[in-house]
Amino acid sequence: MSFKTLDDIGDVQGKAVLVREDLNVPMADGRVTDDTRLRATVATLNELADKGAKVLVLAHFGRPKGQPSEEFSLRKLADPLAHVLGRPVAYIDWEGDKAAVAALAPGSIAVLENTRFFGGEEKNDPAVIARFAGLGDLYVNDAFSAAHRAHASTEGLARALPAYAGRAMEAELKALEKALGAPERPVAAVVGGAKVSTKLDVLKHLVSKVDHLIIGGGMANTFLAARGVDVGKSLCEHDLKATAEEILDNADKAGCTVHLPYDVVVSKEFAANPASLRTCNVHEVAADEMILDVGRQAVEALGDVLKTCRTLVWNGPLGAFEIEPFDAATVALARTAAALTKEGSLISVAGGGDTVAALNHAGVAADFSYISTAGGAFLEWMEGKELPGVAALG
């Protein structure tokens, strides 16, 4: 899709620019415990401030349900954001906001209070859109992670003011276009996770988009069961076997090769390095065993598949990676993907909370072409859905 970026924004000296960011960061004891999302704002906010704009940051925090409260106030994030940006950041409450904005000097950055203190924010209420729009001359959306929501600050404002994509949004959209929009083929997708039911739409969409679909995690057990494999005590949605068969049939029709593990790591207990740990063929899983990871031979074969591909999209781990040694398959395949990316033969895009954690655990997140920190928005993009906040920029 085509959209305007900061390169198209023109002269912003003295203009008030409303910038939608994602400041919904984890906190403990009043401190930010992970500033990834704050760091993602740096390029856009500093660029606009350096050009003389009055930069007004819009964001939500938590779920205040339309009621102002100190617990969900963005006041507490002004200083952490200032630390990351390396410049002062003011805080503006909704009371007297117009006067406070007018008093800002060009080149200033201010965080406006939580957008969700307005009950109409999540309903895309025209009155709330007008309230926000009345504070600014231009609008920039830099929060892909909130782009799947048609809210006043994500979709409504983009239609009320001249709208542009911020640098983080621009990078995300370009990466996603390379991954599934107009990718270099062959394309592989790794989809893992506990349950097929949470990623049904993803799987249905991907079989028509990719050349190789690698299914891991607990959801692979449901597909194995659909193919007549006895998966013992493994996590498995037996009621979805027919759906799994349908996805496999559609993959065949679309020319997509589905890769399921043929050797697996099993145990009678879900614990770190259990005594009952062993690797076996999928047809040798005992009735009292659980499949907890993909076996070494299958991982090596999957690595060979990636070596034939030009593009990779990854969402979800291959096994129960939180506990050793069930992280082995995810780590091994991630390192293969990272090595191929570093040598320039693979474009690799990954997203989703578990995925980012797994790639960090493997020590290769920095080597992937692009890592999306968006959760729901990344998943909906993988499902082929139109994201309201993105569509409004077009």
C-alpha positions in Angstrom: 0.0 0.0 0.0 1.1 3.6 -0.4 1.3 6.0 2.5 3.0 9.3 3.4 6.0 9.3 5.7 7.9 12.0 7.5 9.7 12.6 4.2 6.5 14.0 2.8 5.5 16.1 5.8 7.1 19.4 4.8 7.8 22.4 7.1 6.6 21.7 10.7 8.3 24.7 12.4 5.9 25.8 15.1 3.2 23.3 14.2 1.6 21.0 16.7 2.0 17.4 15.5 0.0 14.7 17.2 2.1 11.5 17.3 0.4 8.2 18.2 3.0 6.0 20.0 2.8 2.8 22.0 3.9 3.6 25.6 2.1 0.6 27.1 5.2 -0.6 28.7 5.5 -3.1 31.6 6.2 -1.5 35.0 7.0 -2.7 38.5 7.4 -0.5 41.6 7.0 2.6 39.5 9.9 1.7 37.2 9.8 0.6 33.5 11.0 -3.0 33.3 11.3 -3.1 29.5 11.9 0.1 27.6 11.7 -1.5 24.1 8.6 0.4 23.1 10.0 3.7 24.4 13.2 3.2 22.4 11.0 2.6 19.3 9.7 6.2 19.5 13.1 7.9 19.4 13.6 8.3 15.6 10.2 9.9 15.0 9.9 12.1 18.1 13.4 13.5 17.9 13.2 14.1 14.2 10.0 16.1 14.5 11.4 18.1 17.5 14.6 18.8 15.7 12.6 20.3 12.9 10.9 22.7 15.3 7.5 21.0 15.8 5.5 21.0 19.0 5.4 17.2 19.4 2.4 15.9 21.3 2.5 12.2 22.1 -0.7 10.3 22.2 -0.8 6.9 23.8 -2.9 4.6 26.0 -1.7 2.8 29.1 -3.5 -0.2 30.6 -7.3 -0.5 30.6 -8.8 2.4 32.6 -12.2 1.8 31.0 -12.9 5.5 30.3 -12.2 6.6 33.8 -9.2 8.8 34.8 -7.0 7.3 37.5 -3.5 7.8 38.9 -2.8 4.1 38.3 -3.1 4.5 34.6 -1.8 8.0 34.2 0.9 8.7 31.6 2.5 11.3 34.0 4.8 8.5 35.3 6.2 7.9 31.8 7.3 11.4 31.0 10.7 11.0 32.8 11.5 7.5 31.4 10.7 8.8 27.9 12.9 11.8 28.4 15.7 9.5 29.5 15.4 7.5 26.3 15.1 10.5 24.0 17.9 12.4 25.7 15.8 15.6 26.0 13.1 17.0 28.3 9.5 15.7 28.0 6.6 17.7 29.4 3.4 16.2 30.7 0.0 17.7 29.7 -3.2 16.7 31.5 -6.5 16.9 29.7 -7.6 19.8 31.9 -6.3 23.0 30.4 -4.6 21.1 27.6 -5.2 23.7 24.9 -3.5 26.4 26.9 -0.6 24.1 27.8 -0.1 23.2 24.1 -0.1 26.8 23.1 2.5 27.6 25.7 4.9 25.0 24.4 8.0 26.2 22.6 8.8 24.9 19.1 11.0 21.9 19.4 9.3 20.7 22.6 8.0 17.2 23.3 5.0 16.6 25.6 3.1 13.5 26.6 -0.6 14.0 26.7 -2.6 12.1 29.2 -3.9 8.5 28.6 -6.3 8.5 25.6 -8.4 5.9 27.2 -9.4 8.3 30.0 -12.0 9.2 27.4 -14.7 6.4 27.1 -15.1 7.2 23.4 -11.5 6.6 22.5 -12.1 2.9 21.9 -15.4 3.5 20.2 -13.8 5.9 17.7 -16.2 8.6 18.9 -16.4 11.6 16.6 -16.5 13.9 19.7 -13.2 12.4 21.0 -11.6 12.6 17.6 -12.6 16.3 17.4 -11.2 16.9 20.9 -7.8 15.3 19.9 -7.7 16.9 16.5 -8.3 20.4 18.0 -4.9 20.2 19.6 -2.9 19.6 16.5 -2.2 20.6 12.9 -0.9 17.2 11.7 -1.1 13.6 12.7 1.6 10.9 12.7 0.9 7.2 13.5 4.0 5.5 14.8 2.3 2.7 16.7 1.8 -0.4 14.5 1.1 -2.4 17.6 -2.2 -0.5 18.0 -3.0 -0.3 14.3 -5.4 -3.2 14.4 -7.8 -1.1 16.5 -10.2 1.4 15.0 -9.9 3.8 17.8 -10.0 7.6 17.9 -6.3 8.0 18.3 -5.4 5.3 15.7 -7.9 5.5 12.9 -10.2 8.5 13.5 -7.4 11.1 13.7 -5.8 9.8 10.5 -9.0 10.9 8.7 -9.4 14.2 10.6 -5.9 15.6 10.0 -3.2 15.3 7.3 -1.8 11.9 8.3 1.7 10.4 8.0 3.5 7.2 9.1 6.2 7.7 11.7 9.6 6.0 11.3 8.8 3.0 13.3 5.5 2.5 11.5 7.3 3.0 8.1 9.9 0.4 9.0 7.3 -2.1 10.1 5.1 -1.7 7.0 8.1 -2.0 4.6 9.3 -5.1 6.4 5.9 -6.7 6.3 5.5 -5.9 2.6 8.8 -7.7 1.9 7.7 -10.7 4.0 4.2 -11.4 2.6 3.1 -8.5 0.4 5.6 -8.9 -2.4 8.2 -11.3 -1.1 11.2 -12.9 -2.8 10.3 -16.5 -3.3 10.4 -19.2 -2.1 8.8 -18.1 1.1 8.7 -20.2 4.4 6.6 -19.5 7.4 7.2 -20.9 10.9 4.1 -21.0 13.0 4.3 -22.4 16.5 2.4 -22.1 19.7 0.3 -24.2 22.0 -3.1 -24.3 20.2 -4.3 -24.5 16.6 -7.5 -22.7 17.7 -5.5 -19.4 18.4 -4.0 -19.4 14.9 -6.6 -21.0 12.7 -7.0 -17.8 10.6 -3.2 -17.5 10.3 -2.8 -21.0 9.0 -5.7 -20.8 6.6 -4.3 -17.6 5.1 -0.6 -18.7 4.9 -1.2 -21.9 2.9 -2.1 -19.7 0.0 0.8 -17.3 0.5 3.9 -19.3 1.3 5.8 -22.2 -0.3 6.7 -23.9 2.9 4.6 -23.9 6.1 6.5 -25.2 9.2 4.2 -26.1 12.0 5.6 -26.5 15.5 4.7 -26.3 19.2 1.6 -27.9 20.6 -0.4 -27.2 17.5 1.7 -29.6 15.5 0.3 -32.4 17.6 -3.2 -31.7 16.4 -2.0 -32.0 12.8 -0.1 -35.2 13.6 -3.3 -36.6 15.1 -5.2 -35.6 12.0 -2.7 -37.7 10.1 -3.4 -40.7 12.3 -0.5 -40.4 14.7 -1.1 -41.4 18.3 0.3 -38.4 20.3 -0.1 -39.9 23.7 -0.6 -37.4 26.5 0.5 -34.5 24.4 -1.3 -31.2 24.2 -3.7 -31.8 21.3 -7.0 -30.3 20.2 -8.6 -33.6 19.0 -11.9 -31.7 18.2 -10.0 -29.7 15.5 -8.6 -32.7 13.6 -11.1 -32.2 10.8 -10.1 -28.5 10.5 -6.4 -29.5 10.4 -7.1 -32.0 7.6 -8.9 -29.2 5.7 -5.9 -26.9 6.1 -3.6 -29.7 4.9 -5.9 -30.3 1.9 -5.9 -26.6 1.0 -2.1 -26.5 1.3 -1.9 -29.3 -1.2 -4.1 -27.5 -3.7 -2.1 -24.3 -3.3 1.2 -26.0 -3.8 2.3 -25.3 -0.2 4.4 -27.9 1.5 3.5 -28.4 5.1 6.3 -29.6 7.4 5.4 -31.5 10.5 8.0 -33.1 12.8 8.9 -36.8 12.2 11.1 -37.2 15.2 10.2 -35.6 18.5 11.5 -35.1 22.0 9.1 -36.7 24.5 8.8 -37.1 28.3 6.4 -38.5 30.8 6.7 -35.2 32.8 6.9 -31.6 31.9 9.9 -30.5 33.9 13.5 -29.4 33.2 15.8 -32.2 32.1 13.4 -35.1 33.2 14.7 -38.6 33.6 12.1 -39.9 31.2 13.4 -37.6 28.4 14.0 -39.3 25.0 13.8 -38.7 21.3 11.8 -41.0 19.0 9.9 -41.2 15.8 6.4 -39.7 15.9 4.9 -43.1 15.5 6.7 -44.4 18.7 5.2 -42.0 21.2 4.0 -44.0 24.2 0.5 -43.5 25.7 1.9 -41.9 28.8 4.4 -39.6 27.0 4.1 -35.9 25.9 5.7 -34.4 22.8 7.5 -31.3 24.0 9.9 -30.4 21.2 10.9 -31.2 17.6 13.7 -33.8 17.2 17.2 -33.1 16.0 16.8 -34.8 12.6 13.6 -32.9 11.8 15.3 -29.6 12.8 18.2 -30.3 10.5 15.8 -31.0 7.7 14.0 -27.8 8.4 17.3 -25.9 8.3 17.8 -27.4 4.8 14.4 -26.1 3.8 15.3 -22.6 4.9 18.5 -22.8 2.8 16.3 -23.1 -0.3 14.2 -20.1 0.6 14.6 -16.3 0.2 12.0 -15.1 2.7 11.0 -16.3 6.2 8.1 -15.2 8.4 8.2 -16.6 12.0 5.5 -16.6 14.7 5.7 -18.9 17.7 8.2 -21.4 19.1 8.7 -25.0 17.9 8.6 -26.5 21.4 8.1 -25.6 25.1 11.2 -23.3 24.9 10.8 -21.8 28.3 12.1 -25.0 29.9 15.4 -26.8 28.9 16.0 -28.9 27.0 12.7 -28.2 25.1 14.2 -25.0 23.7 16.7 -26.9 21.5 14.7 -27.0 18.3 13.7 -23.4 18.4 17.2 -22.2 19.2 18.8 -24.4 16.5 16.4 -23.3 13.7 16.6 -19.7 14.8 20.4 -19.7 14.6 20.2 -21.3 11.1 17.8 -18.5 10.0 20.0 -15.8 11.6 23.1 -17.2 9.8 21.3 -17.2 6.5 20.1 -13.7 7.1 23.6 -12.5 7.9 25.1 -14.0 4.8 22.4 -12.2 2.7 20.5 -15.2 1.4 17.3 -14.8 3.5 15.0 -12.0 4.5 13.7 -12.9 8.0 10.7 -11.2 9.7 9.5 -12.4 13.1 6.9 -11.1 15.5 4.8 -11.9 18.6 5.8 -11.9 22.3 6.8 -15.5 22.6 8.7 -15.3 19.3 10.7 -12.3 20.4 11.5 -14.0 23.7 12.5 -17.1 22.0 14.8 -15.3 19.5 16.4 -13.3 22.4 16.9 -16.6 24.3 18.7 -18.0 21.2 20.8 -14.8 21.0 19.9 -14.1 17.4 17.2 -11.4 17.5 19.6 -8.7 16.3 20.5 -10.8 13.3 17.0 -11.1 11.9 16.0 -8.7 9.2 13.1 -7.3 11.2 11.6 -8.1 14.6 8.1 -6.9 15.3 7.2 -6.2 18.9 3.5 -6.0 18.0 1.3 -8.8 19.2 -2.3 -8.6 18.0 -1.5 -6.4 15.1 1.2 -8.7 13.8 -1.1 -11.7 14.2 -3.9 -10.0 12.3 -1.5 -9.0 9.6 -0.5 -12.7 9.3 -4.2 -13.5 9.0 -4.5 -11.3 6.0 -6.8 -8.8 7.7 -6.9 -5.1 6.9 -5.6 -3.1 9.9 -7.7 0.1 10.4 -4.9 2.3 11.6 -2.8 1.4 8.5 -5.6 1.6 6.0 -6.4 5.1 7.2 -2.9 6.2 6.2 -3.4 5.2 2.6 
